[in-house]
């Protein structure tokens, strides 16, 4: 499997219910339908993993929790202001989780093992910082620039995440490749 797909697949699966919920809300689907579909997807994923006796990653539990809490709140409130500020809470919660040292290591492709863990840990903290910044910027736009919030949400979150992902991918690929080549240049039995 291509390393890019290897890294992206678990992230998409961890947040599938949240992604579906946000897409449906952006498409102006009725909040009741959006919340119900997202809750069903989140619960369904966990049930399938339990049946298959597979471990459920902490980010997946977090994604399910967010969908259950905010989906239920959406079902109860139907208040657009709640929907606008909600991403801030999500970003802060996700950012706090991402402060756990080494959380990104499970996204490393097998070929990179032993050659880039330190860099991957640093990028884990970079992702946490991006989540906190995204949360602050979302709150500012939702409160002070309400009329521009939909355009902001259509551009800023995706653009910043894709940019950081691209920087991380190129950086990791370059560093791991150099370290693998350097490790092959050391003769067997020689002390490095």
Secondary structure, DSSP 8 states (H G I E B T S, - for coil): --HHHHHHHHHHHHTHHHHHHHHHHHTT--HHHHHHHHHHHHHHHHHHHHHTT----HHHHHHHHHHHHHHHHHHHH--HHHHHHHHHHHHHHHHHHHTSTTGGGGGS-GGGTTTSHHHHHHHHHHHHHHHHHHHHHHHHHHHH-GGGHHHHHHHHHHHHHHHHHHHHHHHHHHHHHHHHHHHHHS-TT---
